Amino acid sequence: MASFTLSPPPPPKPYPPPKNPNNIPSPPSIKTTNPNPTPTFTHADVVRWTSSITRKCRSGLLSQATSDYSLMLSAGVPPSHVTLVVLLSACADSPRSAALLRLGSSLHAHSFKFGLSSPPGVVVGTSLVDMYAKSGRADLARKTFDTMPERNARSWNAMIDGYMRSGDAESAIEVFDRAPMRDKVSWTALIDGFARNGRFEEALQCFHEMQLEPDVETDYVTVIAAVTACAGVGALTQGLWLHRYSLGSLSCRNADTRVGNSLIDMYARCGRVDLAVQVFDGMCRRSRVSWNSLIVGFAMNGCAEEALRHFGSMREAGFEPDCISFTGALTACAHAGLVDEGLRYYECMKNVYGISPRVEHYGCIVDLLARAGRLEDALGVVESMPMEPNEVVIGSLLSACRVHGYVGLAERSMGQLAELEPGCDANYVLLSNAYAAVGRWDSVGKVRNEMKSLGIRKRPGCSSVEIDCKVHEFVSGDRSHVCSDGIYAMLDLLHFEMELYEFETAI
């Protein structure tokens, strides 16, 4: 993309109406002119240029829209607040880049130069907050937000969403609590933000609080955010309730497909692939995301045959598989030990569909070969990767080394993992187990001493159970739960009854 910077203004020119706006070349920079030129333009000129810019922004041609904006200023036609809002919204909706942030900052300066920072500056100000927030600069968004003379609901919502995007949930809550008006967008920004930041229980608690607000209506976007939280924490009962709620409350045309996709993912993550299939079969309209969700759901639950069968059915239904589809197929082959078939899918992905392998595809192939004991082949794949292997790829190799007793390769893998995840306890535990598997107890002791010297402690495994729509988590020997006395009393009773009936116990 061209560099978007401000350059010295050229002398004003008479306004030339654009003869062919679709073929205007993209200039290297935005050129500005005197902010108070001699009025040689009409309102119709502003509308004409703004319309051309809007059409290009809606078509995803931001560089050409910026070229039009530069020509507009060179022609002595100042932008309106609509012009700036259109360009700022296009910046916010484009992938993050330093060039786009510079363009947005230049437009911010223009809002002052052309007198658009006062009412109706609330519209421009809100667009600036949204642009900075989606560019990853919540600090600049907050500065803009604090200097706005007036704010509307969208201003507050943009700031809440901006903080959640940057992972600053506490600041998002602070803005949410201060907001004079809270609509469904405010609540959804908070719920979705909690879910995206892995704070699933807080997301569900926020959703329940939203249900108590009499004037706030829930839409399908909110339900999707809540279902995502259920998937993250394994709250099947609450997911079932949301499923029933969506059937009775959501009538939007997009709701069936989008909510259905999230429900398929949630049921699969909760281990209920049968319910995921029911949702899939009952959908009136399916998208490629629907097929991918089911294929990946089958794969992660070890149903390799069903995953591959639905992969074929997706192609028969006219949907071309993408990188996610092949990730599901390769994962299914890895879990089922279908090495040759997995390699065929991998070659098909590259040669038939022209999809360049991503790191997750290499991870699947490494896992596929390593599980089958072909560790040298797996190492060859790692060494041939065009990108740096991540901790998942190396971790798959290390885990297979433990199973198959390849201690030397495990030590090499551990060296790479120590650089990628220096404080991860699981990697040291895998290496220790690899040594233990071949009886090298002195090396086991060295690994444990190294963990101790580095201050790394093995994190206990955690189990969870959902009762009355609430998820309870436990670790081994845990007595922190409020009902721990009753829980252990029940375990003692079960132990006694099992001994009474001569069952072997290990409690």
Summary of the structure (lengths in Angstrom):
residues: 507
radius of gyration: 28.7
end to end distance: 64.0
largest distance: 100.3
contacts: 1596
relative contact order: 0.04
helix: 66%
strand: 3%
